[in-house]
Amino acid sequence: MYRDILIKQVKKAILEMEPDAEIILYGSRSRGNSTLLNLSEGVKLK
């Protein structure tokens, strides 16, 4: 359950900075080895 909350918070934070970003979760959440991939253009992170 904690992972689901964390994933939602990360997605929200990314979309606040770059609304057009594409965020992809891949891997196996059941095995605990999922990865978030953020695809965005022209965003400078501080």
Secondary structure, 3 states (H helix, E strand, C coil): CHHHHHHHHHHHHHHHHCCCCEEEEECCCCCCCCEEEEECCCCCCC
